[in-house]
């Protein structure tokens, strides 16, 4: 397989950097082709502004979505954005590797998404009718490819459990897994989450590294999170409301959008292999 790792940490000697090295070495040992987009090393420009659309007339009002569409269709996106789009089209698997900062991804990685997921490429594709609402959420340009997150978090695993004060890790990562990766069509694998990132000793790292190697060895066979397909009949169009009666008993919020009895939660440092869990269930 061809694997693209988008790495977002300013320090190569960090835990994130070490996990990147483990993943790359294992993937290459398995015969996969690997490319790495090291956003900090590349000096990635994170903000969307007029410089992203060089063909936009100087006196024209900047509407980012329409400007993105026009630039994508005309082939006038900037060279750095074009390069990342080419990598996404090349890759069978996308891995986003980052530390959890303030309950989300680092700004540089969000900026990578903002600029690279162009209108006409990652969104705004497909027909809108009474039966379909575009090709998204399980369909789209990147359908048939796989994606996953490798995330480090400073807090305890218990802090990110169903009753933990930080909220369930599945809920915190839902906007990324469902809203960024599943939206343009990726099959999204359960994330690999490392907790107590700043407290890890050498023995602890060795154990986590071996679990990560196992995840890399099973990239092609790990079952994806069973998100519901937008145009598969579960949602009313155009209101995009889940049809009544499809949810698991007591399910609400983000859990509504995962198929009954097939939900798979986060794979964390305490789990040697992927296991089925209800979304939002404790990961302790």
C-alpha positions as a Markdown table, in Angstrom:
| # | Residue | x | y | z |
|---|---|---|---|---|
| 1 | Unk | 0.0 | 0.0 | 0.0 |
| 2 | Unk | 0.9 | 3.6 | -0.3 |
| 3 | Unk | 0.8 | 5.5 | 3.0 |
| 4 | Unk | 0.9 | 9.2 | 3.6 |
| 5 | Unk | 1.7 | 10.4 | 7.1 |
| 6 | Unk | 0.8 | 14.1 | 7.9 |
| 7 | Unk | 2.9 | 14.9 | 10.9 |
| 8 | Unk | 2.2 | 18.0 | 13.0 |
| 9 | Unk | 4.6 | 18.5 | 15.9 |
| 10 | Unk | 7.4 | 21.2 | 16.1 |
| 11 | Unk | 9.9 | 18.9 | 17.9 |
| 12 | Unk | 11.3 | 15.9 | 16.1 |
| 13 | Unk | 12.5 | 14.5 | 19.4 |
| 14 | Unk | 9.0 | 14.5 | 20.9 |
| 15 | Unk | 6.9 | 11.4 | 21.6 |
| 16 | Unk | 5.0 | 12.2 | 18.5 |
| 17 | Unk | 8.3 | 12.2 | 16.5 |
| 18 | Unk | 9.2 | 8.9 | 18.0 |
| 19 | Unk | 5.9 | 7.4 | 17.1 |
| 20 | Unk | 6.3 | 8.7 | 13.6 |
| 21 | Unk | 9.6 | 6.9 | 13.3 |
| 22 | Unk | 8.2 | 3.6 | 14.6 |
| 23 | Unk | 5.3 | 3.8 | 12.2 |
| 24 | Unk | 7.5 | 4.6 | 9.2 |
| 25 | Unk | 10.0 | 1.8 | 9.9 |
| 26 | Unk | 7.2 | -0.8 | 10.4 |
| 27 | Unk | 5.3 | 0.2 | 7.3 |
| 28 | Unk | 8.5 | 0.1 | 5.2 |
| 29 | Unk | 9.4 | -3.2 | 6.8 |
| 30 | Unk | 6.0 | -4.5 | 5.6 |
| 31 | Unk | 6.8 | -3.4 | 2.0 |
| 32 | Unk | 4.6 | -0.3 | 2.0 |
| 33 | Unk | 5.6 | 2.9 | 0.3 |
| 34 | Unk | 5.6 | 5.8 | 2.8 |
| 35 | Unk | 5.6 | 9.6 | 2.3 |
| 36 | Unk | 5.7 | 12.0 | 5.2 |
| 37 | Unk | 4.4 | 15.6 | 5.2 |
| 38 | Unk | 6.2 | 17.2 | 8.1 |
| 39 | Unk | 4.3 | 20.4 | 8.4 |
| 40 | Unk | 6.6 | 22.3 | 10.7 |
| 41 | Unk | 9.7 | 21.3 | 8.7 |
| 42 | Unk | 8.0 | 22.3 | 5.5 |
| 43 | Unk | 7.1 | 25.7 | 7.0 |
| 44 | Unk | 3.5 | 25.1 | 6.1 |
| 45 | Unk | 1.4 | 28.2 | 5.8 |
| 46 | Unk | -1.7 | 27.6 | 8.0 |
| 47 | Unk | -3.9 | 30.5 | 7.3 |
| 48 | Unk | -6.3 | 30.9 | 4.3 |
| 49 | Unk | -5.9 | 34.3 | 2.7 |
| 50 | Unk | -5.8 | 36.0 | -0.7 |
| 51 | Unk | -2.3 | 34.6 | -1.4 |
| 52 | Unk | -3.9 | 31.2 | -1.8 |
| 53 | Unk | -5.8 | 32.4 | -4.9 |
| 54 | Unk | -3.3 | 34.2 | -7.1 |
| 55 | Unk | -5.8 | 34.4 | -10.0 |
| 56 | Unk | -8.4 | 36.3 | -7.9 |
| 57 | Unk | -8.7 | 39.9 | -9.1 |
| 58 | Unk | -7.2 | 42.4 | -6.6 |
| 59 | Unk | -10.5 | 44.3 | -6.3 |
| 60 | Unk | -12.7 | 41.1 | -5.9 |
| 61 | Unk | -14.2 | 40.2 | -2.6 |
| 62 | Unk | -12.6 | 37.1 | -1.1 |
| 63 | Unk | -15.2 | 34.4 | -0.5 |
| 64 | Unk | -12.9 | 31.4 | 0.4 |
| 65 | Unk | -15.3 | 28.7 | -0.7 |
| 66 | Unk | -16.0 | 30.1 | -4.1 |
| 67 | Unk | -12.4 | 31.2 | -4.6 |
| 68 | Unk | -11.3 | 27.7 | -3.7 |
| 69 | Unk | -13.7 | 26.2 | -6.3 |
| 70 | Unk | -12.6 | 28.5 | -9.0 |
| 71 | Unk | -8.9 | 27.9 | -8.3 |
| 72 | Unk | -9.3 | 24.2 | -8.2 |
| 73 | Unk | -11.2 | 24.1 | -11.4 |
| 74 | Unk | -8.8 | 26.4 | -13.1 |
| 75 | Unk | -5.7 | 24.6 | -11.8 |
| 76 | Unk | -4.4 | 27.8 | -10.1 |
| 77 | Unk | -4.1 | 26.6 | -6.5 |
| 78 | Unk | -0.7 | 27.3 | -5.0 |
| 79 | Unk | 2.1 | 24.8 | -5.6 |
| 80 | Unk | 2.2 | 23.7 | -2.0 |
| 81 | Unk | -1.5 | 22.9 | -1.9 |
| 82 | Unk | -1.3 | 21.1 | -5.3 |
| 83 | Unk | 1.6 | 19.0 | -3.9 |
| 84 | Unk | -0.4 | 17.8 | -0.9 |
| 85 | Unk | -3.5 | 17.0 | -3.1 |
| 86 | Unk | -1.3 | 14.9 | -5.3 |
| 87 | Unk | -0.1 | 13.0 | -2.2 |
| 88 | Unk | -3.6 | 12.4 | -1.1 |
| 89 | Unk | -4.6 | 11.0 | -4.5 |
| 90 | Unk | -1.4 | 8.9 | -4.5 |
| 91 | Unk | -2.0 | 7.4 | -1.0 |
| 92 | Unk | -4.2 | 4.4 | -0.2 |
| 93 | Unk | -4.0 | 5.3 | 3.5 |
| 94 | Unk | -3.8 | 8.7 | 5.2 |
| 95 | Unk | -2.5 | 8.9 | 8.8 |
| 96 | Unk | -2.7 | 12.2 | 10.7 |
| 97 | Unk | -0.2 | 12.2 | 13.6 |
| 98 | Unk | -0.4 | 15.0 | 16.2 |
| 99 | Unk | -0.6 | 15.9 | 19.9 |
| 100 | Unk | -4.0 | 16.8 | 21.3 |
| 101 | Unk | -3.7 | 20.5 | 22.1 |
| 102 | Unk | -6.7 | 22.2 | 23.7 |
| 103 | Unk | -9.0 | 19.3 | 22.8 |
| 104 | Unk | -8.2 | 19.5 | 19.1 |
| 105 | Unk | -5.4 | 19.3 | 16.5 |
| 106 | Unk | -2.6 | 21.9 | 16.3 |
| 107 | Unk | -3.4 | 25.0 | 14.3 |
| 108 | Unk | -0.9 | 24.1 | 11.6 |
| 109 | Unk | -2.7 | 20.8 | 10.9 |
| 110 | Unk | -6.1 | 22.5 | 10.8 |
| 111 | Unk | -4.6 | 25.0 | 8.4 |
| 112 | Unk | -3.4 | 22.0 | 6.2 |
| 113 | Unk | -7.0 | 20.8 | 6.1 |
| 114 | Unk | -8.4 | 24.3 | 5.4 |
| 115 | Unk | -6.1 | 24.8 | 2.4 |
| 116 | Unk | -5.7 | 21.3 | 1.0 |
| 117 | Unk | -9.3 | 20.1 | 1.2 |
| 118 | Unk | -10.3 | 22.4 | -1.6 |
| 119 | Unk | -13.8 | 22.9 | -3.0 |
| 120 | Unk | -14.4 | 20.5 | -5.8 |
| 121 | Unk | -11.8 | 18.1 | -4.4 |
| 122 | Unk | -12.8 | 17.3 | -0.8 |
| 123 | Unk | -16.2 | 18.9 | -0.7 |
| 124 | Unk | -18.8 | 20.4 | -3.0 |
| 125 | Unk | -18.8 | 17.3 | -5.2 |
| 126 | Unk | -21.7 | 15.2 | -6.5 |
| 127 | Unk | -25.3 | 16.1 | -7.3 |
| 128 | Unk | -27.8 | 17.6 | -5.0 |
| 129 | Unk | -31.3 | 16.3 | -5.4 |
| 130 | Unk | -34.3 | 14.8 | -3.5 |
| 131 | Unk | -32.4 | 11.6 | -3.3 |
| 132 | Unk | -28.8 | 12.7 | -2.8 |
| 133 | Unk | -27.1 | 15.6 | -1.0 |
| 134 | Unk | -23.7 | 15.6 | -2.7 |
| 135 | Unk | -21.1 | 12.9 | -2.5 |
| 136 | Unk | -20.0 | 13.1 | 1.1 |
| 137 | Unk | -20.0 | 11.1 | 4.4 |
| 138 | Unk | -18.9 | 7.8 | 3.0 |
| 139 | Unk | -18.7 | 8.9 | -0.6 |
| 140 | Unk | -16.6 | 11.5 | -2.5 |
| 141 | Unk | -13.2 | 11.9 | -4.1 |
| 142 | Unk | -11.4 | 9.9 | -1.4 |
| 143 | Unk | -13.8 | 7.0 | -1.1 |
| 144 | Unk | -12.1 | 3.6 | -1.1 |
| 145 | Unk | -9.1 | 4.9 | 0.8 |
| 146 | Unk | -8.4 | 4.4 | 4.5 |
| 147 | Unk | -7.5 | 7.0 | 7.2 |
| 148 | Unk | -6.6 | 7.0 | 10.9 |
| 149 | Unk | -5.3 | 9.2 | 13.7 |
| 150 | Unk | -2.3 | 8.7 | 15.9 |
| 151 | Unk | -2.8 | 11.0 | 18.8 |
| 152 | Unk | -0.8 | 11.8 | 22.0 |
| 153 | Unk | -2.6 | 13.3 | 25.0 |
| 154 | Unk | -1.2 | 14.6 | 28.3 |
| 155 | Unk | -4.2 | 13.5 | 30.4 |
| 156 | Unk | -5.0 | 10.2 | 31.9 |
| 157 | Unk | -7.0 | 7.6 | 30.0 |
| 158 | Unk | -9.6 | 7.9 | 32.7 |
| 159 | Unk | -9.9 | 11.6 | 32.0 |
| 160 | Unk | -11.1 | 10.8 | 28.5 |
| 161 | Unk | -13.6 | 8.1 | 29.5 |
| 162 | Unk | -17.4 | 8.2 | 29.3 |
| 163 | Unk | -17.5 | 9.9 | 32.8 |
| 164 | Unk | -14.2 | 11.6 | 32.6 |
| 165 | Unk | -14.0 | 15.4 | 33.0 |
| 166 | Unk | -12.4 | 15.9 | 29.6 |
| 167 | Unk | -15.2 | 14.1 | 27.8 |
| 168 | Unk | -15.0 | 10.8 | 25.9 |
| 169 | Unk | -12.1 | 10.6 | 23.5 |
| 170 | Unk | -14.4 | 9.3 | 20.8 |
| 171 | Unk | -16.5 | 12.5 | 21.1 |
| 172 | Unk | -13.4 | 14.8 | 21.1 |
| 173 | Unk | -12.1 | 13.1 | 17.9 |
| 174 | Unk | -15.5 | 12.9 | 16.2 |
| 175 | Unk | -15.2 | 16.2 | 14.4 |
| 176 | Unk | -11.9 | 15.0 | 12.9 |
| 177 | Unk | -12.8 | 11.4 | 12.2 |
| 178 | Unk | -16.3 | 12.0 | 10.9 |
| 179 | Unk | -16.2 | 15.7 | 9.8 |
| 180 | Unk | -12.8 | 15.8 | 8.2 |
| 181 | Unk | -11.9 | 12.2 | 7.2 |
| 182 | Unk | -15.3 | 10.5 | 6.6 |
| 183 | Unk | -16.8 | 13.5 | 4.9 |
| 184 | Unk | -14.7 | 13.2 | 1.7 |
| 185 | Unk | -15.1 | 9.4 | 1.7 |
| 186 | Unk | -12.3 | 7.8 | 3.8 |
| 187 | Unk | -13.0 | 4.6 | 5.6 |
| 188 | Unk | -11.9 | 5.8 | 9.1 |
| 189 | Unk | -10.1 | 3.3 | 11.3 |
| 190 | Unk | -10.2 | 3.5 | 15.1 |
| 191 | Unk | -7.6 | 6.0 | 16.4 |
| 192 | Unk | -4.4 | 5.0 | 18.2 |
| 193 | Unk | -4.3 | 7.2 | 21.3 |
| 194 | Unk | -1.4 | 7.5 | 23.8 |
| 195 | Unk | -2.3 | 9.0 | 27.2 |
| 196 | Unk | 0.0 | 10.5 | 29.9 |
| 197 | Unk | 2.3 | 11.5 | 27.0 |
| 198 | Unk | 4.6 | 13.6 | 29.3 |
| 199 | Unk | 4.9 | 10.9 | 31.9 |
| 200 | Unk | 6.0 | 8.0 | 29.7 |
| 201 | Unk | 9.2 | 6.1 | 30.7 |
| 202 | Unk | 11.3 | 3.9 | 28.4 |
| 203 | Unk | 9.5 | 0.7 | 29.3 |
| 204 | Unk | 6.2 | 2.3 | 28.7 |
| 205 | Unk | 7.3 | 3.6 | 25.3 |
| 206 | Unk | 8.5 | 0.1 | 24.3 |
| 207 | Unk | 5.1 | -1.4 | 25.0 |
| 208 | Unk | 3.3 | 1.4 | 23.1 |
| 209 | Unk | 5.7 | 1.1 | 20.2 |
| 210 | Unk | 4.9 | -2.6 | 19.8 |
| 211 | Unk | 1.2 | -1.9 | 19.9 |
| 212 | Unk | 1.7 | 0.8 | 17.2 |
| 213 | Unk | 3.7 | -1.7 | 15.1 |
| 214 | Unk | 0.7 | -4.1 | 15.3 |
| 215 | Unk | -1.7 | -1.4 | 14.2 |
| 216 | Unk | 0.6 | -0.7 | 11.2 |
| 217 | Unk | 0.7 | -4.4 | 10.4 |
| 218 | Unk | -3.1 | -4.5 | 10.3 |
| 219 | Unk | -3.9 | -1.3 | 8.4 |
| 220 | Unk | -5.5 | -3.2 | 5.6 |
| 221 | Unk | -7.6 | -5.5 | 7.8 |
| 222 | Unk | -8.7 | -3.4 | 10.8 |
| 223 | Unk | -12.5 | -2.8 | 10.6 |
| 224 | Unk | -13.3 | 0.9 | 10.2 |
| 225 | Unk | -15.7 | 2.8 | 12.4 |
| 226 | Unk | -19.2 | 2.0 | 11.2 |
| 227 | Unk | -20.3 | 5.5 | 10.4 |
| 228 | Unk | -23.6 | 5.7 | 8.6 |
| 229 | Unk | -23.5 | 6.7 | 4.9 |
| 230 | Unk | -25.3 | 9.9 | 4.2 |
| 231 | Unk | -27.0 | 8.6 | 1.0 |
| 232 | Unk | -27.4 | 5.0 | 2.2 |
| 233 | Unk | -31.0 | 5.5 | 3.4 |
| 234 | Unk | -30.5 | 6.2 | 7.1 |
| 235 | Unk | -31.0 | 10.0 | 6.7 |
| 236 | Unk | -33.9 | 12.0 | 5.5 |
| 237 | Unk | -33.0 | 14.3 | 2.6 |
| 238 | Unk | -32.7 | 17.3 | 2.5 |
| 239 | Unk | -33.1 | 17.7 | 6.3 |
| 240 | Unk | -30.3 | 15.2 | 6.9 |
| 241 | Unk | -32.0 | 14.0 | 10.1 |
| 242 | Unk | -31.4 | 10.4 | 11.1 |
| 243 | Unk | -34.6 | 8.3 | 10.5 |
| 244 | Unk | -36.4 | 7.4 | 13.8 |
| 245 | Unk | -35.8 | 4.0 | 15.3 |
| 246 | Unk | -32.3 | 3.3 | 13.8 |
| 247 | Unk | -30.3 | 4.3 | 16.9 |
| 248 | Unk | -29.2 | 2.0 | 19.6 |
| 249 | Unk | -31.3 | 2.2 | 22.8 |
| 250 | Unk | -30.3 | 5.3 | 24.7 |
| 251 | Unk | -28.0 | 6.6 | 22.0 |
| 252 | Unk | -27.7 | 10.3 | 21.5 |
| 253 | Unk | -25.3 | 12.9 | 20.2 |
| 254 | Unk | -22.4 | 11.7 | 18.0 |
| 255 | Unk | -23.3 | 8.1 | 18.8 |
| 256 | Unk | -26.4 | 8.4 | 16.6 |
| 257 | Unk | -24.2 | 8.4 | 13.5 |
| 258 | Unk | -22.5 | 5.1 | 14.2 |
| 259 | Unk | -24.3 | 1.9 | 13.1 |
| 260 | Unk | -25.9 | -0.2 | 15.9 |
| 261 | Unk | -23.8 | -2.9 | 17.5 |
| 262 | Unk | -20.9 | -2.1 | 15.1 |
| 263 | Unk | -19.4 | 0.9 | 16.7 |
| 264 | Unk | -15.6 | 0.8 | 17.3 |
| 265 | Unk | -14.0 | 3.0 | 19.9 |
| 266 | Unk | -10.5 | 4.4 | 20.3 |
| 267 | Unk | -7.6 | 2.1 | 20.3 |
| 268 | Unk | -5.4 | 3.3 | 23.1 |
| 269 | Unk | -2.2 | 2.5 | 24.9 |
| 270 | Unk | -4.0 | -0.1 | 27.1 |
| 271 | Unk | -5.4 | -2.1 | 24.2 |
| 272 | Unk | -3.1 | -4.6 | 22.5 |
| 273 | Unk | -5.4 | -5.1 | 19.5 |
| 274 | Unk | -8.5 | -3.4 | 18.1 |
| 275 | Unk | -11.7 | -4.4 | 19.9 |
| 276 | Unk | -15.4 | -3.5 | 19.3 |
| 277 | Unk | -16.8 | -0.9 | 21.7 |
| 278 | Unk | -19.8 | 1.4 | 21.8 |
| 279 | Unk | -18.9 | 4.9 | 20.9 |
| 280 | Unk | -18.8 | 7.0 | 24.0 |
| 281 | Unk | -18.1 | 3.9 | 26.2 |
| 282 | Unk | -15.4 | 4.1 | 28.8 |
| 283 | Unk | -11.9 | 3.5 | 27.4 |
| 284 | Unk | -10.4 | 2.7 | 30.7 |
